[in-house]
Amino acid sequence: MAVQIDENWKSLLKAEFEQPYFQAIISFIKKEMAAGKTIYPPGPLIFNAFNTTPPESLKVVVLGQDPYIKSGEAMGLSFSVPQGTKVPPSLKNIYKELETDLGCPPPNHGDLTKWAKQGVFLLNASLTVEHGKSNSHSKSGWHTFTDAVIRKISEEKESLVFMLWGNFAKRKAELIDPFKHLILEAAHPSPLAGGAYFGSKHFSKANEYLATQGKETIDWCLRN
């Protein structure tokens, strides 16, 4: 399995790709597939977040836990599903918050590629998962890799917005320099959080911060 990733990311993360743990991740996925297990997302989309949002365009980081576990849903962007796929419950709540915060009407799809192309890095802590089994690849080494990614962009970049939703994501704050970046924390948008996510206003806060840093703001509204 060749790593298909943007050249600038490849350069920035060169040291990680050369580490034994990363080679172990690749071997693990190959073995899982050889054993007949279905892995999401498809190979070409594993690094979709990196390929859609190159490091030079980074403005916002939205951290998810792992890919969706049903057929046709995972597309390598956290919280996002392809056009024509039913919008997942957490994303529906994100859309509700977006409407309250910025007046964006909820779209009839869950494809967040428009955000990614504007510099919103939709990163999952695990980049792969086995069909039907949440967190099944959480101990494969992906967390070591994505922790290194977060730490690296915190060090190398200036004035990014990190949106950390839920306790899992909040624990990643220790990887981020709070003096260089804006860290926004909230409950997870999952319905299981009982609506605690609502009212966080992270989208407007992100744009206000980007504007103060002289950066172009994000058009968060998605069209049908």
N, CA and C atoms as a LAMMPS dump frame, in Angstrom:
ITEM: TIMESTEP
0
ITEM: NUMBER OF ATOMS
672
ITEM: BOX BOUNDS ff ff ff
-5.0000000000000000e+02 5.0000000000000000e+02
-5.0000000000000000e+02 5.0000000000000000e+02
-5.0000000000000000e+02 5.0000000000000000e+02
ITEM: ATOMS id mol type element x y z
1 1 1 N 0.846 -1.206 0
2 1 2 C 0 0 0
3 1 3 C 0.872 1.244 0
4 2 1 N 0.89 1.938 -1.114
5 2 2 C 1.691 3.164 -1.215
6 2 3 C 0.972 4.315 -0.52
7 3 1 N 1.743 5.189 0.123
8 3 2 C 1.168 6.366 0.759
9 3 3 C 0.945 7.437 -0.306
10 4 1 N -0.316 7.739 -0.572
11 4 2 C -0.664 8.747 -1.566
12 4 3 C -0.988 10.048 -0.825
13 5 1 N -0.017 10.94 -0.764
14 5 2 C -0.185 12.138 0.051
15 5 3 C 0.47 13.336 -0.632
16 6 1 N -0.126 14.489 -0.428
17 6 2 C 0.377 15.757 -0.952
18 6 3 C 1.879 15.9 -0.69
19 7 1 N 2.607 16.396 -1.696
20 7 2 C 4.067 16.474 -1.6
21 7 3 C 4.54 17.364 -0.459
22 8 1 N 3.825 18.454 -0.193
23 8 2 C 4.242 19.344 0.896
24 8 3 C 4.034 18.695 2.265
25 9 1 N 2.942 17.928 2.398
26 9 2 C 2.765 17.158 3.627
27 9 3 C 3.861 16.095 3.744
28 10 1 N 4.165 15.452 2.61
29 10 2 C 5.184 14.405 2.612
30 10 3 C 6.521 14.963 3.103
31 11 1 N 6.835 16.179 2.671
32 11 2 C 8.071 16.821 3.095
33 11 3 C 8.024 17.191 4.573
34 12 1 N 6.894 17.759 5.01
35 12 2 C 6.748 18.201 6.391
36 12 3 C 6.805 17.027 7.374
37 13 1 N 6.265 15.884 6.952
38 13 2 C 6.134 14.726 7.839
39 13 3 C 7.13 13.615 7.503
40 14 1 N 8.154 13.955 6.76
41 14 2 C 9.127 12.971 6.284
42 14 3 C 9.681 12.102 7.415
43 15 1 N 9.993 12.725 8.536
44 15 2 C 10.57 11.978 9.661
45 15 3 C 9.593 10.93 10.195
46 16 1 N 8.295 11.246 10.166
47 16 2 C 7.295 10.292 10.667
48 16 3 C 7.158 9.099 9.727
49 17 1 N 7.133 9.372 8.434
50 17 2 C 6.987 8.284 7.47
51 17 3 C 8.156 7.308 7.529
52 18 1 N 9.281 7.77 8.02
53 18 2 C 10.469 6.917 8.093
54 18 3 C 10.564 6.147 9.408
55 19 1 N 9.655 6.425 10.334
56 19 2 C 9.687 5.757 11.635
57 19 3 C 9.175 4.314 11.515
58 20 1 N 9.727 3.401 12.306
59 20 2 C 9.246 2.006 12.288
60 20 3 C 7.751 1.887 12.571
61 21 1 N 7.222 2.724 13.454
62 21 2 C 5.795 2.612 13.796
63 21 3 C 4.915 2.862 12.577
64 22 1 N 5.353 3.775 11.676
65 22 2 C 4.528 4.064 10.505
66 22 3 C 4.544 2.884 9.538
67 23 1 N 5.694 2.276 9.371
68 23 2 C 5.768 1.087 8.524
69 23 3 C 4.908 -0.035 9.11
70 24 1 N 4.826 -0.071 10.447
71 24 2 C 3.99 -1.077 11.108
72 24 3 C 2.508 -0.841 10.832
73 25 1 N 2.104 0.424 10.731
74 25 2 C 0.715 0.742 10.376
75 25 3 C 0.387 0.185 8.993
76 26 1 N 1.263 0.447 8.038
77 26 2 C 1.044 -0.015 6.668
78 26 3 C 0.959 -1.542 6.636
79 27 1 N 1.849 -2.2 7.347
80 27 2 C 1.841 -3.671 7.399
81 27 3 C 0.556 -4.193 8.021
82 28 1 N 0.104 -3.521 9.083
83 28 2 C -1.127 -3.918 9.757
84 28 3 C -2.32 -3.852 8.806
85 29 1 N -2.437 -2.753 8.069
86 29 2 C -3.564 -2.596 7.152
87 29 3 C -3.508 -3.635 6.035
88 30 1 N -2.328 -3.869 5.516
89 30 2 C -2.162 -4.884 4.466
90 30 3 C -2.6 -6.261 4.96
91 31 1 N -2.222 -6.608 6.206
92 31 2 C -2.599 -7.9 6.77
93 31 3 C -4.107 -8.01 6.975
94 32 1 N -4.706 -6.928 7.431
95 32 2 C -6.159 -6.916 7.63
96 32 3 C -6.887 -7.141 6.305
97 33 1 N -6.418 -6.475 5.265
98 33 2 C -7.045 -6.613 3.955
99 33 3 C -6.798 -8.004 3.38
100 34 1 N -5.593 -8.533 3.592
101 34 2 C -5.273 -9.876 3.111
102 34 3 C -6.128 -10.935 3.806
103 35 1 N -6.559 -10.626 5.038
104 35 2 C -7.409 -11.548 5.799
105 35 3 C -8.88 -11.426 5.398
106 36 1 N -9.152 -10.56 4.414
107 36 2 C -10.512 -10.423 3.911
108 36 3 C -11.365 -9.399 4.638
109 37 1 N -10.756 -8.624 5.504
110 37 2 C -11.516 -7.612 6.239
111 37 3 C -11.723 -6.363 5.375
112 38 1 N -12.868 -5.745 5.544
113 38 2 C -13.172 -4.522 4.8
114 38 3 C -12.711 -3.322 5.616
115 39 1 N -11.872 -2.5 5.001
116 39 2 C -11.289 -1.352 5.687
117 39 3 C -11.818 -0.064 5.062
118 40 1 N -12.166 0.894 5.912
119 40 2 C -12.62 2.208 5.44
120 40 3 C -11.654 3.291 5.894
121 41 1 N -11.516 4.372 5.12
122 41 2 C -12.058 4.567 3.772
123 41 3 C -11.245 3.788 2.751
124 42 1 N -11.669 3.771 1.479
125 42 2 C -10.879 3.104 0.445
126 42 3 C -9.469 3.687 0.389
127 43 1 N -8.507 2.867 -0.026
128 43 2 C -7.095 3.256 -0.027
129 43 3 C -6.796 4.656 -0.531
130 44 1 N -7.31 5.055 -1.699
131 44 2 C -6.99 6.388 -2.221
132 44 3 C -7.506 7.541 -1.359
133 45 1 N -8.442 7.246 -0.429
134 45 2 C -9.025 8.304 0.401
135 45 3 C -8.464 8.333 1.827
136 46 1 N -7.561 7.423 2.147
137 46 2 C -7.034 7.379 3.517
138 46 3 C -6.41 8.722 3.903
139 47 1 N -5.704 9.342 2.962
140 47 2 C -5.066 10.634 3.236
141 47 3 C -5.807 11.79 2.551
142 48 1 N -7.113 11.625 2.393
143 48 2 C -7.91 12.653 1.714
144 48 3 C -7.837 14.009 2.403
145 49 1 N -7.831 14.016 3.731
146 49 2 C -7.751 15.291 4.468
147 49 3 C -6.465 16.033 4.123
148 50 1 N -5.376 15.295 4.004
149 50 2 C -4.082 15.891 3.682
150 50 3 C -4.039 16.375 2.227
151 51 1 N -4.631 15.594 1.336
152 51 2 C -4.573 15.937 -0.075
153 51 3 C -5.521 17.068 -0.448
154 52 1 N -6.606 17.223 0.305
155 52 2 C -7.56 18.301 0.032
156 52 3 C -7.151 19.596 0.712
157 53 1 N -6.436 19.482 1.83
158 53 2 C -5.994 20.661 2.586
159 53 3 C -4.474 20.605 2.751
160 54 1 N -3.718 21.083 1.777
161 54 2 C -2.256 21.083 1.899
162 54 3 C -1.813 22.006 3.026
163 55 1 N -0.622 21.791 3.585
164 55 2 C -0.197 22.547 4.775
165 55 3 C -0.154 24.056 4.575
166 56 1 N 0.141 24.498 3.363
167 56 2 C 0.231 25.942 3.128
168 56 3 C -1.13 26.638 3.18
169 57 1 N -2.229 25.866 3.103
170 57 2 C -3.564 26.481 3.132
171 57 3 C -4.244 26.349 4.489
172 58 1 N -3.576 25.739 5.464
173 58 2 C -4.195 25.462 6.769
174 58 3 C -4.673 26.721 7.489
175 59 1 N -5.91 26.673 7.981
176 59 2 C -6.459 27.747 8.815
177 59 3 C -7.134 27.193 10.077
178 60 1 N -7.887 26.112 9.889
179 60 2 C -8.683 25.531 10.976
180 60 3 C -8.447 24.028 11
181 61 1 N -8.382 23.456 12.201
182 61 2 C -8.273 22.009 12.362
183 61 3 C -9.484 21.515 13.145
184 62 1 N -10.217 20.569 12.559
185 62 2 C -11.354 19.935 13.229
186 62 3 C -10.999 18.477 13.442
187 63 1 N -10.888 18.06 14.691
188 63 2 C -10.409 16.71 14.995
189 63 3 C -11.558 15.754 15.285
190 64 1 N -11.6 14.66 14.528
191 64 2 C -12.538 13.579 14.782
192 64 3 C -11.805 12.378 15.365
193 65 1 N -12.562 11.325 15.681
194 65 2 C -11.943 10.164 16.333
195 65 3 C -11.494 9.118 15.322
196 66 1 N -12.445 8.569 14.542
197 66 2 C -12.053 7.644 13.483
198 66 3 C -13.12 7.656 12.388
199 67 1 N -12.835 7.024 11.241
200 67 2 C -13.778 7.071 10.118
201 67 3 C -15.111 6.397 10.44
202 68 1 N -16.109 6.727 9.637
203 68 2 C -17.4 6.046 9.747
204 68 3 C -17.222 4.574 9.407
205 69 1 N -18.086 3.733 10.001
206 69 2 C -17.874 2.288 9.93
207 69 3 C -18.846 1.565 9
208 70 1 N -19.668 2.33 8.279
209 70 2 C -20.611 1.713 7.341
210 70 3 C -20.164 1.938 5.9
211 71 1 N -20.577 1.057 5.04
212 71 2 C -20.206 1.12 3.63
213 71 3 C -20.635 2.436 3
214 72 1 N -19.733 3.056 2.255
215 72 2 C -20.059 4.253 1.492
216 72 3 C -20.038 5.547 2.263
217 73 1 N -19.722 5.507 3.57
218 73 2 C -19.76 6.728 4.379
219 73 3 C -18.389 7.395 4.534
220 74 1 N -17.374 6.629 4.894
221 74 2 C -16.053 7.211 5.161
222 74 3 C -15.42 7.738 3.875
223 75 1 N -14.909 8.978 3.952
224 75 2 C -14.281 9.592 2.779
225 75 3 C -12.963 10.278 3.133
226 76 1 N -12.433 9.97 4.317
227 76 2 C -11.133 10.512 4.693
228 76 3 C -11.156 11.932 5.217
229 77 1 N -12.339 12.474 5.464
230 77 2 C -12.5 13.797 6.073
231 77 3 C -13.357 13.624 7.316
232 78 1 N -12.89 14.088 8.467
233 78 2 C -13.659 13.896 9.697
234 78 3 C -15.047 14.53 9.58
235 79 1 N -16.043 13.788 10.056
236 79 2 C -17.458 14.191 10.1
237 79 3 C -18.135 14.227 8.734
238 80 1 N -17.397 14.068 7.647
239 80 2 C -17.937 14.228 6.293
240 80 3 C -18.337 12.891 5.676
241 81 1 N -19.422 12.917 4.89
242 81 2 C -19.828 11.754 4.09
243 81 3 C -20.047 12.208 2.65
244 82 1 N -19.924 11.295 1.678
245 82 2 C -20.082 11.681 0.275
246 82 3 C -21.496 12.145 -0.054
247 83 1 N -21.594 12.897 -1.129
248 83 2 C -22.894 13.307 -1.665
249 83 3 C -23.746 12.064 -1.885
250 84 1 N -25.033 12.178 -1.57
251 84 2 C -25.952 11.066 -1.777
252 84 3 C -26.035 10.103 -0.605
253 85 1 N -25.214 10.327 0.42
254 85 2 C -25.216 9.502 1.628
255 85 3 C -26.012 10.212 2.717
256 86 1 N -26.767 9.449 3.504
257 86 2 C -27.551 10.032 4.591
258 86 3 C -26.648 10.801 5.556
259 87 1 N -27.071 11.996 5.944
260 87 2 C -26.285 12.825 6.861
261 87 3 C -26.29 12.192 8.262
262 88 1 N -25.133 11.877 8.826
263 88 2 C -25.055 11.254 10.156
264 88 3 C -25.559 12.199 11.264
265 89 1 N -25.988 11.634 12.397
266 89 2 C -26.554 12.444 13.488
267 89 3 C -25.624 13.548 14.001
268 90 1 N -24.34 13.266 14.181
269 90 2 C -23.418 14.294 14.681
270 90 3 C -23.316 15.456 13.704
271 91 1 N -23.265 15.142 12.422
272 91 2 C -23.172 16.192 11.415
273 91 3 C -24.459 17.003 11.346
274 92 1 N -25.596 16.347 11.555
275 92 2 C -26.864 17.089 11.619
276 92 3 C -26.813 18.139 12.729
277 93 1 N -26.239 17.762 13.865
278 93 2 C -26.122 18.712 14.978
279 93 3 C -25.118 19.823 14.667
280 94 1 N -24.059 19.488 13.946
281 94 2 C -23.118 20.521 13.502
282 94 3 C -23.851 21.528 12.617
283 95 1 N -24.692 21.028 11.737
284 95 2 C -25.471 21.91 10.851
285 95 3 C -26.443 22.787 11.644
286 96 1 N -27.04 22.216 12.687
287 96 2 C -27.958 23.003 13.535
288 96 3 C -27.206 24.147 14.206
289 97 1 N -26.025 23.845 14.741
290 97 2 C -25.211 24.872 15.383
291 97 3 C -24.767 25.925 14.374
292 98 1 N -24.445 25.492 13.188
293 98 2 C -24.014 26.398 12.125
294 98 3 C -25.143 27.353 11.741
295 99 1 N -26.355 26.834 11.71
296 99 2 C -27.508 27.69 11.382
297 99 3 C -27.751 28.715 12.485
298 100 1 N -27.671 28.27 13.753
299 100 2 C -27.862 29.19 14.872
300 100 3 C -26.765 30.236 14.929
301 101 1 N -25.537 29.795 14.67
302 101 2 C -24.37 30.657 14.8
303 101 3 C -24.246 31.654 13.648
304 102 1 N -24.361 31.158 12.421
305 102 2 C -24.106 32.002 11.259
306 102 3 C -25.272 32.126 10.287
307 103 1 N -26.384 31.47 10.624
308 103 2 C -27.546 31.574 9.744
309 103 3 C -27.463 30.733 8.493
310 104 1 N -26.566 29.735 8.481
311 104 2 C -26.419 28.873 7.299
312 104 3 C -27.504 27.792 7.307
313 105 1 N -28.366 27.752 6.298
314 105 2 C -29.385 26.693 6.259
315 105 3 C -28.74 25.332 6.065
316 106 1 N -29.235 24.292 6.741
317 106 2 C -28.638 22.964 6.599
318 106 3 C -28.75 22.45 5.169
319 107 1 N -27.656 21.963 4.591
320 107 2 C -27.725 21.4 3.243
321 107 3 C -28.347 20.003 3.266
322 108 1 N -28.657 19.479 2.088
323 108 2 C -29.261 18.146 2.02
324 108 3 C -28.213 17.052 1.817
325 109 1 N -26.952 17.364 2.138
326 109 2 C -25.859 16.394 1.985
327 109 3 C -24.862 16.596 3.122
328 110 1 N -23.901 15.664 3.219
329 110 2 C -22.916 15.745 4.297
330 110 3 C -21.489 15.887 3.813
331 111 1 N -21.32 16.369 2.597
332 111 2 C -19.985 16.487 2.012
333 111 3 C -19.339 17.808 2.434
334 112 1 N -18.275 17.729 3.207
335 112 2 C -17.603 18.918 3.741
336 112 3 C -16.356 19.301 2.948
337 113 1 N -16.249 18.799 1.727
338 113 2 C -15.073 19.095 0.897
339 113 3 C -14.885 20.597 0.71
340 114 1 N -15.983 21.343 0.631
341 114 2 C -15.88 22.794 0.46
342 114 3 C -15.095 23.417 1.618
343 115 1 N -15.332 22.942 2.829
344 115 2 C -14.569 23.445 3.976
345 115 3 C -13.09 23.097 3.817
346 116 1 N -12.825 21.83 3.471
347 116 2 C -11.452 21.356 3.367
348 116 3 C -10.658 22.156 2.336
349 117 1 N -11.302 22.511 1.248
350 117 2 C -10.619 23.26 0.183
351 117 3 C -10.32 24.702 0.583
352 118 1 N -10.97 25.172 1.658
353 118 2 C -10.712 26.528 2.155
354 118 3 C -9.673 26.556 3.28
355 119 1 N -9.15 25.398 3.637
356 119 2 C -8.143 25.365 4.688
357 119 3 C -8.616 24.775 5.997
358 120 1 N -9.766 24.091 5.979
359 120 2 C -10.261 23.421 7.185
360 120 3 C -9.781 21.968 7.139
361 121 1 N -8.843 21.647 8.008
362 121 2 C -8.208 20.326 8.027
363 121 3 C -9.084 19.381 8.841
364 122 1 N -9.786 18.491 8.159
365 122 2 C -10.747 17.589 8.788
366 122 3 C -10.05 16.266 9.095
367 123 1 N -9.355 16.254 10.237
368 123 2 C -8.452 15.161 10.59
369 123 3 C -9.082 14.197 11.59
370 124 1 N -9.06 12.911 11.264
371 124 2 C -9.42 11.883 12.23
372 124 3 C -8.167 11.391 12.94
373 125 1 N -8.287 11.067 14.227
374 125 2 C -7.14 10.566 14.984
375 125 3 C -6.66 9.222 14.449
376 126 1 N -7.6 8.377 14.023
377 126 2 C -7.279 7.151 13.288
378 126 3 C -7.715 7.354 11.849
379 127 1 N -6.852 7.007 10.919
380 127 2 C -7.189 7.268 9.513
381 127 3 C -7.894 6.094 8.844
382 128 1 N -7.951 4.945 9.534
383 128 2 C -8.676 3.794 8.997
384 128 3 C -9.471 3.116 10.104
385 129 1 N -10.398 2.241 9.674
386 129 2 C -11.232 1.504 10.614
387 129 3 C -11.74 0.249 9.907
388 130 1 N -12.061 -0.77 10.684
389 130 2 C -12.658 -1.979 10.105
390 130 3 C -14.171 -1.815 10.03
391 131 1 N -14.761 -2.348 8.996
392 131 2 C -16.207 -2.293 8.818
393 131 3 C -16.942 -2.727 10.089
394 132 1 N -17.849 -1.848 10.541
395 132 2 C -18.721 -2.187 11.662
396 132 3 C -18.092 -2.129 13.034
397 133 1 N -16.82 -1.732 13.125
398 133 2 C -16.126 -1.765 14.422
399 133 3 C -15.452 -0.427 14.729
400 134 1 N -16.135 0.417 15.474
401 134 2 C -15.566 1.706 15.853
402 134 3 C -14.282 1.515 16.65
403 135 1 N -13.323 2.399 16.419
404 135 2 C -12.047 2.401 17.14
405 135 3 C -11.222 1.133 16.946
406 136 1 N -11.55 0.331 15.938
407 136 2 C -10.852 -0.943 15.747
408 136 3 C -9.392 -0.769 15.356
409 137 1 N -9.019 0.411 14.832
410 137 2 C -7.624 0.647 14.463
411 137 3 C -6.954 1.68 15.37
412 138 1 N -7.568 1.936 16.517
413 138 2 C -7.046 2.991 17.4
414 138 3 C -5.694 2.628 18.012
415 139 1 N -5.38 1.333 18.058
416 139 2 C -4.103 0.898 18.644
417 139 3 C -3.112 0.447 17.57
418 140 1 N -3.4 0.796 16.329
419 140 2 C -2.539 0.35 15.224
420 140 3 C -1.318 1.247 15.031
421 141 1 N -1.317 2.403 15.695
422 141 2 C -0.233 3.362 15.51
423 141 3 C -0.675 4.682 14.918
424 142 1 N -1.912 4.722 14.453
425 142 2 C -2.406 5.978 13.866
426 142 3 C -2.363 7.141 14.841
427 143 1 N -2.669 6.895 16.106
428 143 2 C -2.689 7.998 17.073
429 143 3 C -1.295 8.592 17.255
430 144 1 N -0.283 7.76 17.185
431 144 2 C 1.093 8.27 17.248
432 144 3 C 1.355 9.201 16.073
433 145 1 N 0.896 8.777 14.904
434 145 2 C 1.097 9.582 13.697
435 145 3 C 0.318 10.892 13.754
436 146 1 N -0.976 10.838 14.051
437 146 2 C -1.782 12.065 14.025
438 146 3 C -1.427 13.001 15.179
439 147 1 N -0.984 12.457 16.314
440 147 2 C -0.464 13.322 17.381
441 147 3 C 0.756 14.095 16.869
442 148 1 N 1.611 13.392 16.135
443 148 2 C 2.799 14.043 15.566
444 148 3 C 2.404 15.107 14.552
445 149 1 N 1.339 14.85 13.789
446 149 2 C 0.843 15.83 12.815
447 149 3 C 0.376 17.094 13.535
448 150 1 N -0.434 16.916 14.586
449 150 2 C -0.942 18.059 15.337
450 150 3 C 0.209 18.851 15.96
451 151 1 N 1.151 18.141 16.557
452 151 2 C 2.3 18.791 17.188
453 151 3 C 3.129 19.558 16.148
454 152 1 N 3.304 18.949 14.981
455 152 2 C 4.123 19.554 13.931
456 152 3 C 3.478 20.829 13.387
457 153 1 N 2.184 20.789 13.127
458 153 2 C 1.555 21.994 12.568
459 153 3 C 1.441 23.087 13.633
460 154 1 N 1.335 22.684 14.902
461 154 2 C 1.364 23.683 15.971
462 154 3 C 2.703 24.398 15.984
463 155 1 N 3.783 23.63 15.782
464 155 2 C 5.137 24.204 15.8
465 155 3 C 5.424 25.034 14.56
466 156 1 N 5.009 24.532 13.406
467 156 2 C 5.411 25.12 12.128
468 156 3 C 4.514 26.267 11.669
469 157 1 N 3.259 26.26 12.1
470 157 2 C 2.291 27.236 11.606
471 157 3 C 1.983 28.296 12.667
472 158 1 N 1.373 29.37 12.214
473 158 2 C 0.973 30.46 13.113
474 158 3 C -0.531 30.691 12.996
475 159 1 N -1.15 31.013 14.112
476 159 2 C -2.527 31.525 14.137
477 159 3 C -3.546 30.592 13.483
478 160 1 N -3.491 29.32 13.865
479 160 2 C -4.516 28.373 13.436
480 160 3 C -5.61 28.31 14.486
481 161 1 N -6.779 27.821 14.071
482 161 2 C -7.887 27.567 14.992
483 161 3 C -8.039 26.06 15.129
484 162 1 N -7.983 25.558 16.359
485 162 2 C -8.198 24.135 16.618
486 162 3 C -9.556 23.961 17.29
487 163 1 N -10.461 23.219 16.642
488 163 2 C -11.778 22.929 17.211
489 163 3 C -11.741 21.528 17.809
490 164 1 N -11.827 21.45 19.122
491 164 2 C -11.75 20.186 19.838
492 164 3 C -13.108 19.882 20.455
493 165 1 N -13.798 18.909 19.886
494 165 2 C -15.168 18.577 20.29
495 165 3 C -15.196 17.233 21.002
496 166 1 N -15.603 17.238 22.248
497 166 2 C -15.667 16.006 23.03
498 166 3 C -14.383 15.759 23.795
499 167 1 N -14.459 14.894 24.791
500 167 2 C -13.322 14.667 25.686
501 167 3 C -12.103 14.101 24.966
502 168 1 N -12.338 13.223 23.999
503 168 2 C -11.218 12.637 23.265
504 168 3 C -10.409 13.732 22.575
505 169 1 N -11.098 14.612 21.875
506 169 2 C -10.42 15.687 21.149
507 169 3 C -9.78 16.689 22.113
508 170 1 N -10.465 16.984 23.201
509 170 2 C -9.939 17.965 24.164
510 170 3 C -8.587 17.549 24.727
511 171 1 N -8.384 16.243 24.846
512 171 2 C -7.109 15.755 25.386
513 171 3 C -5.93 16.079 24.453
514 172 1 N -6.239 16.406 23.213
515 172 2 C -5.177 16.746 22.257
516 172 3 C -4.678 18.181 22.441
517 173 1 N -5.327 18.942 23.305
518 173 2 C -4.911 20.34 23.524
519 173 3 C -3.47 20.426 24.006
520 174 1 N -3.007 19.383 24.681
521 174 2 C -1.637 19.406 25.211
522 174 3 C -0.589 19.378 24.089
523 175 1 N -1.012 19.048 22.876
524 175 2 C -0.103 19.007 21.733
525 175 3 C 0.015 20.359 21.03
526 176 1 N -0.809 21.311 21.445
527 176 2 C -0.951 22.591 20.732
528 176 3 C -0.426 23.738 21.579
529 177 1 N 0.296 24.653 20.957
530 177 2 C 0.814 25.837 21.641
531 177 3 C -0.297 26.887 21.733
532 178 1 N -0.844 27.122 22.94
533 178 2 C -1.957 28.058 23.085
534 178 3 C -1.561 29.519 22.898
535 179 1 N -0.272 29.783 22.869
536 179 2 C 0.191 31.165 22.673
537 179 3 C 0.302 31.519 21.188
538 180 1 N 0.296 30.502 20.343
539 180 2 C 0.396 30.717 18.898
540 180 3 C -0.929 30.522 18.174
541 181 1 N -1.852 29.783 18.813
542 181 2 C -3.074 29.371 18.125
543 181 3 C -4.294 29.563 19.026
544 182 1 N -5.467 29.546 18.414
545 182 2 C -6.725 29.6 19.159
546 182 3 C -7.259 28.185 19.326
547 183 1 N -7.465 27.778 20.571
548 183 2 C -8.026 26.461 20.869
549 183 3 C -9.464 26.646 21.343
550 184 1 N -10.397 26.061 20.604
551 184 2 C -11.811 26.127 20.952
552 184 3 C -12.271 24.74 21.381
553 185 1 N -12.861 24.643 22.566
554 185 2 C -13.309 23.356 23.086
555 185 3 C -14.821 23.373 23.302
556 186 1 N -15.441 22.222 23.034
557 186 2 C -16.891 22.089 23.247
558 186 3 C -17.214 20.618 23.447
559 187 1 N -18.442 20.354 23.865
560 187 2 C -18.916 18.972 23.928
561 187 3 C -18.968 18.403 22.513
562 188 1 N -19.032 17.098 22.415
563 188 2 C -19.131 16.451 21.103
564 188 3 C -20.513 16.724 20.501
565 189 1 N -20.587 16.9 19.176
566 189 2 C -21.899 17.145 18.562
567 189 3 C -22.81 15.925 18.51
568 190 1 N -22.345 14.768 18.956
569 190 2 C -23.183 13.574 18.971
570 190 3 C -24.457 13.807 19.79
571 191 1 N -25.585 13.239 19.362
572 191 2 C -26.81 13.314 20.171
573 191 3 C -26.612 12.74 21.575
574 192 1 N -25.625 11.86 21.74
575 192 2 C -25.363 11.264 23.054
576 192 3 C -24.898 12.3 24.075
577 193 1 N -24.449 13.464 23.585
578 193 2 C -23.987 14.529 24.488
579 193 3 C -25.144 15.368 25.02
580 194 1 N -26.352 15.029 24.607
581 194 2 C -27.53 15.704 25.153
582 194 3 C -27.652 17.172 24.805
583 195 1 N -27.101 17.572 23.674
584 195 2 C -27.234 18.955 23.232
585 195 3 C -26.232 19.917 23.831
586 196 1 N -25.242 19.401 24.595
587 196 2 C -24.265 20.283 25.245
588 196 3 C -23.382 21.017 24.232
589 197 1 N -23.338 20.507 23.002
590 197 2 C -22.532 21.134 21.948
591 197 3 C -23.127 22.462 21.491
592 198 1 N -24.447 22.565 21.57
593 198 2 C -25.126 23.74 21.022
594 198 3 C -24.77 25.005 21.793
595 199 1 N -24.615 26.09 21.037
596 199 2 C -24.27 27.373 21.64
597 199 3 C -22.777 27.63 21.721
598 200 1 N -21.971 26.72 21.196
599 200 2 C -20.513 26.896 21.269
600 200 3 C -20.023 28.017 20.348
601 201 1 N -20.738 28.253 19.257
602 201 2 C -20.416 29.348 18.316
603 201 3 C -18.976 29.293 17.802
604 202 1 N -18.496 28.098 17.578
605 202 2 C -17.108 27.96 17.125
606 202 3 C -16.874 28.516 15.72
607 203 1 N -17.904 28.488 14.898
608 203 2 C -17.718 28.936 13.51
609 203 3 C -17.524 30.448 13.434
610 204 1 N -18.34 31.176 14.168
611 204 2 C -18.166 32.633 14.174
612 204 3 C -16.898 33.023 14.932
613 205 1 N -16.582 32.306 16.012
614 205 2 C -15.354 32.606 16.768
615 205 3 C -14.12 32.369 15.912
616 206 1 N -14.149 31.304 15.124
617 206 2 C -13.017 31.014 14.236
618 206 3 C -12.823 32.136 13.233
619 207 1 N -13.915 32.576 12.617
620 207 2 C -13.802 33.632 11.61
621 207 3 C -13.369 34.958 12.219
622 208 1 N -13.845 35.247 13.411
623 208 2 C -13.414 36.486 14.087
624 208 3 C -11.905 36.452 14.338
625 209 1 N -11.417 35.307 14.783
626 209 2 C -9.982 35.164 15.048
627 209 3 C -9.168 35.269 13.764
628 210 1 N -9.593 34.563 12.725
629 210 2 C -8.873 34.611 11.452
630 210 3 C -8.8 36.044 10.925
631 211 1 N -9.894 36.767 11.068
632 211 2 C -9.926 38.153 10.594
633 211 3 C -8.919 39.021 11.366
634 212 1 N -8.827 38.799 12.671
635 212 2 C -7.88 39.595 13.476
636 212 3 C -6.433 39.273 13.102
637 213 1 N -6.219 38.08 12.532
638 213 2 C -4.872 37.666 12.128
639 213 3 C -4.574 38.029 10.671
640 214 1 N -5.504 38.752 10.05
641 214 2 C -5.311 39.16 8.662
642 214 3 C -5.514 38.042 7.654
643 215 1 N -6.215 36.985 8.062
644 215 2 C -6.46 35.855 7.165
645 215 3 C -7.876 35.909 6.606
646 216 1 N -8.048 35.346 5.422
647 216 2 C -9.377 35.252 4.825
648 216 3 C -10.232 34.295 5.655
649 217 1 N -11.463 34.695 5.92
650 217 2 C -12.341 33.862 6.739
651 217 3 C -12.893 32.69 5.926
652 218 1 N -13.508 31.747 6.632
653 218 2 C -14.084 30.56 6
654 218 3 C -15.548 30.809 5.661
655 219 1 N -15.942 30.447 4.463
656 219 2 C -17.372 30.437 4.111
657 219 3 C -17.913 29.077 4.55
658 220 1 N -18.506 29.053 5.728
659 220 2 C -18.975 27.798 6.315
660 220 3 C -20.264 27.298 5.701
661 221 1 N -21.022 28.154 5.044
662 221 2 C -22.327 27.758 4.503
663 221 3 C -22.15 26.813 3.328
664 222 1 N -22.84 25.698 3.375
665 222 2 C -22.778 24.691 2.316
666 222 3 C -24.043 24.743 1.472
667 223 1 N -23.894 24.627 0.183
668 223 2 C -25.035 24.707 -0.747
669 223 3 C -25.55 23.302 -1.069
670 224 1 N -26.795 23.233 -1.442
671 224 2 C -27.368 21.955 -1.877
672 224 3 C -26.906 21.627 -3.295
